Amino acid sequence: MTRRDITVKILAYGITLLLLAVVNYDVLPLTPLPIPLLMPLCAVAGGCLEGARFGAGLGAAAGLFQTALGHGGWGDVALLCIVGWLCGLLGQYVLRQDLWGHIICCVVLVGLWEAIQLLTLWGEGAAPLRALLPLAGGEALCTLVWAFPIYGLNRFCCIHYGRIYHE
């Protein structure tokens, strides 16, 4: 790929991140549904489709978008970078680089994310476990529903602009 092709590809993924950030932080809070985790899912999709190095970069960019919009801290930048990198490694060497590999990574990520949040809130005594479980389940289900359109958006960028990790 030429330098121009790589620049166009990164710009396409950046527009995808911007679109998802607007939907996640400006549109979805207006609905009565739980707010899903779209930025981590975008890091997973980039890693699964493009490989570990690109997944780490896309994860860092997703974390920067999230932090810049006031929905996370600098630790989220590092965390999403690691998530994109690990999913890229899984996609390259363990799983297939298709929808099923993406869904497997999303289920694991969302399960761990919700378990950590659930245990943190329960450990602080914020609410009983009986009240927290339905909330975590609803958020996880809402997030996993969004895994399909996020994969579609990222796959569009991957197919129409060529894969980077081959070079």
C-alpha positions as CSV (number, residue, x, y, z in Angstrom):
1,M,0.0,0.0,0.0
2,T,1.2,3.5,-0.7
3,R,1.4,6.2,1.9
4,R,-1.6,7.8,0.5
5,D,-3.6,4.6,0.7
6,I,-2.7,4.2,4.4
7,T,-3.6,7.8,5.1
8,V,-7.0,7.4,3.5
9,K,-7.6,4.1,5.4
10,I,-6.7,5.8,8.7
11,L,-9.0,8.7,7.9
12,A,-11.8,6.3,7.1
13,Y,-11.4,4.6,10.5
14,G,-11.2,8.0,12.2
15,I,-14.5,9.0,10.6
16,T,-16.0,5.7,11.9
17,L,-14.7,6.4,15.4
18,L,-16.2,9.9,15.3
19,L,-19.5,8.6,14.1
20,L,-19.6,6.0,16.8
21,A,-18.6,8.5,19.5
22,V,-21.4,10.8,18.5
23,V,-23.9,8.0,18.5
24,N,-22.6,6.6,21.9
25,Y,-22.3,9.9,23.8
26,D,-24.9,12.2,22.1
27,V,-27.7,10.0,20.7
28,L,-28.0,6.8,22.8
29,P,-28.2,8.7,26.2
30,L,-31.5,10.1,25.0
31,T,-33.0,6.6,24.8
32,P,-34.2,4.6,27.9
33,L,-31.8,1.7,27.0
34,P,-28.6,1.1,28.8
35,I,-25.6,2.9,27.2
36,P,-23.4,0.4,25.3
37,L,-19.6,0.3,25.1
38,L,-19.1,1.3,21.5
39,M,-15.5,2.5,21.7
40,P,-14.1,-0.8,23.1
41,L,-16.0,-2.7,20.5
42,C,-14.5,-0.6,17.7
43,A,-11.0,-1.4,19.1
44,V,-11.9,-5.1,19.0
45,A,-13.1,-4.9,15.4
46,G,-10.0,-3.0,14.2
47,G,-7.8,-5.6,15.9
48,C,-9.7,-8.6,14.6
49,L,-9.7,-7.2,11.0
50,E,-6.4,-5.5,10.7
51,G,-4.0,-7.2,13.1
52,A,-2.4,-6.4,16.4
53,R,-0.4,-3.2,15.5
54,F,-3.4,-1.5,13.9
55,G,-5.7,-2.7,16.6
56,A,-3.5,-1.1,19.2
57,G,-3.5,2.2,17.3
58,L,-7.2,2.1,16.8
59,G,-7.7,1.3,20.4
60,A,-5.6,4.2,21.5
61,A,-7.5,6.5,19.2
62,A,-10.8,5.2,20.6
63,G,-9.6,5.8,24.1
64,L,-8.5,9.3,23.1
65,F,-12.0,10.0,21.7
66,Q,-13.6,8.7,24.8
67,T,-11.3,10.7,27.1
68,A,-11.7,13.9,25.1
69,L,-15.4,13.7,25.3
70,G,-15.2,13.3,29.1
71,H,-16.3,9.7,29.4
72,G,-13.1,8.1,30.7
73,G,-9.6,8.8,31.8
74,W,-6.1,8.4,30.5
75,G,-6.1,4.8,31.8
76,D,-8.8,4.1,29.2
77,V,-6.5,5.0,26.4
78,A,-3.9,2.4,27.6
79,L,-6.7,-0.1,28.3
80,L,-8.2,0.2,24.8
81,C,-4.8,0.1,23.2
82,I,-4.1,-3.2,25.0
83,V,-7.6,-4.5,24.1
84,G,-7.1,-3.7,20.4
85,W,-3.6,-5.3,20.5
86,L,-4.8,-8.5,22.2
87,C,-7.8,-8.9,19.8
88,G,-5.4,-8.3,16.9
89,L,-3.1,-11.1,18.1
90,L,-6.1,-13.4,18.6
91,G,-7.4,-12.6,15.2
92,Q,-4.1,-13.2,13.5
93,Y,-3.0,-16.3,15.3
94,V,-5.9,-18.0,17.1
95,L,-9.3,-17.0,15.7
96,R,-10.5,-16.3,12.3
97,Q,-10.5,-12.8,11.0
98,D,-14.2,-12.6,10.4
99,L,-17.5,-11.9,12.2
100,W,-17.2,-14.9,14.4
101,G,-13.8,-14.0,15.7
102,H,-15.0,-10.5,16.4
103,I,-18.1,-11.8,18.2
104,I,-16.0,-14.1,20.4
105,C,-13.6,-11.3,21.3
106,C,-16.6,-9.0,22.0
107,V,-18.3,-11.5,24.3
108,V,-15.1,-12.1,26.3
109,L,-14.4,-8.3,26.5
110,V,-17.9,-7.4,27.6
111,G,-18.1,-10.3,30.1
112,L,-14.8,-9.2,31.7
113,W,-15.8,-5.5,31.6
114,E,-19.2,-6.1,33.2
115,A,-17.8,-8.5,35.8
116,I,-15.2,-5.9,36.9
117,Q,-17.7,-3.2,37.1
118,L,-20.2,-5.4,39.0
119,L,-17.6,-6.6,41.5
120,T,-16.3,-3.1,42.0
121,L,-19.8,-1.6,42.8
122,W,-20.7,-4.6,44.9
123,G,-17.4,-4.4,46.8
124,E,-18.0,-0.7,47.6
125,G,-21.5,-1.6,48.9
126,A,-23.2,0.6,46.3
127,A,-26.0,-1.9,45.8
128,P,-26.8,-5.5,46.5
129,L,-25.7,-8.1,43.9
130,R,-29.4,-8.9,43.2
131,A,-29.9,-5.3,42.0
132,L,-26.7,-5.1,40.0
133,L,-27.0,-8.3,38.0
134,P,-30.0,-7.2,35.9
135,L,-28.3,-3.9,35.2
136,A,-25.0,-5.5,34.1
137,G,-26.9,-8.1,32.0
138,G,-28.9,-5.3,30.2
139,E,-25.8,-3.3,29.5
140,A,-24.0,-6.4,28.2
141,L,-26.8,-7.4,26.0
142,C,-27.2,-3.9,24.6
143,T,-23.5,-3.7,23.9
144,L,-23.4,-7.1,22.2
145,V,-26.2,-6.1,19.9
146,W,-24.0,-3.2,18.7
147,A,-21.2,-5.5,17.9
148,F,-22.7,-6.4,14.5
149,P,-23.1,-2.9,13.0
150,I,-19.6,-1.9,14.4
151,Y,-18.1,-4.9,12.7
152,G,-19.9,-3.9,9.5
153,L,-18.5,-0.3,9.6
154,N,-15.0,-1.5,10.3
155,R,-15.2,-4.2,7.7
156,F,-16.3,-1.6,5.1
157,C,-13.1,0.4,5.9
158,C,-11.0,-2.8,5.8
159,I,-12.3,-4.1,2.5
160,H,-12.6,-0.8,0.6
161,Y,-9.1,0.3,1.5
162,G,-7.1,-2.9,1.8
163,R,-5.6,-4.6,4.9
164,I,-2.6,-3.0,6.5
165,Y,-1.1,-5.9,8.5
166,H,0.1,-7.7,5.4
167,E,2.8,-5.1,4.9
